Structures are given as C-alpha cells and as structure tokens.
Amino acid sequence: MQIHVSPRHVTLTASIHQHVAGMLSQLEEIAQILAAHVVLVHDDASKPEDRFTAKVHLALNGSDIVGEGRAETLHAALDLVSAKLGRQLRKRKTNRIDKTRQKVQRAVQRRRSA
C-alpha cells in the first residue's frame, strides 16, 4: 500500500506519521487498500474544537472511500476519520458477503426446484 501524507500548516513529525501508518494498517485488516492519501490541515481561524482536520482518500478495488474528521487535536481528528472509514469498510464488506450469499441461495433453490 502506498501512503501519501500532505500536511497543510502542520509540521509532520514521526509520531504523526506513525499514527497515520497505524491507523491505515488497522483499516487494511478489514479490506485490501491499494493506496491512501491523507491531508492534514491546521486552521487557526476556525472554532477551537475544529482546529485540526484530517481528510483521507482510500483507493480500493472498485469504488474509492473518502472520510473527514475534525477535532481539537490532530491525533483526535485522525481517530475520528479512522472510525468513519472503518464503518464504511465494514459496511462495504458486509454488503459484498450478503450478495454472494444471496447468489448461492438462489443457485441452491434452482437446483432443488429442477
């Protein structure tokens, strides 16, 4: 998986990079991620609880998934977007499994009726 981190008005430290890599490795356990683009933004003009924004774009087989999280600290914003992306990936995985099960059930019913 390729990881591209773009800091905007943020100094990219080793701990931030490790946090991003850890977050993406947890998400990769759910689905195969081809590439990830993470944009980290600090905005002094916004409300204190929305100072940091983390935007993540995950390239997957099929359609891509995008998430955004805003929080008081950068690590909290990354945790929020990680939770959002995790929900999206689990929902996508469940839908694929359900479709496969429905196809199998239809095939079994056709064999029984034939």
QUITADA-V944119 format. One line per field, one symbol per residue. ss: DSSP state (h for helix, s for strand, l for the rest). psi: psi as a letter, one per 30 degrees, with the letter a starting at -180 (. if undefined). A space follows every 10 residues. Layout:
ss=???
psi=???
This chain:
ss=lsssssssll lllhhhhhhh hhhhhhhhll llssssssss sslllllhhh lsssssssss llllssssss sllhhhhhhh hhhhhhhhhh hhhhhhhhhh hhhhhhhhhh hhhl
psi=kkkjkjkjgk kjleeeeeee eeeeeeeffe ljkelkjkkk kkjffllefg ekkjkkjkkl kbllkklkkk leleeeeeee eeeeeeeeee eeeeeeeeee eeeeeeeeee eef.
